[in-house]
């Protein structure tokens, strides 16, 4: 029974990752684009925004402030 439950949990988890869309999120500092971006996988644009801001927060804390972002703008790649 445990194996069946574990298998179904893993299947649901994989299905949610597979259904996520790819977003490129460009960071902005003082209202200007910095030229950098991160790629995230999310189910919506607002989720992509949250994930990108979290990535930049982690990068900022680990590299002495080089990747601070005031905001990000996310979009799906054209291709």
Secondary structure, DSSP 8 states (H G I E B T S, - for coil): -HHHHHHHHHHHHHHHHHT-EEEEEEEEETTEEEEEEEEEEESSHHHHHHHHHHHHHHHHHHTTTTT--SEEEEE----
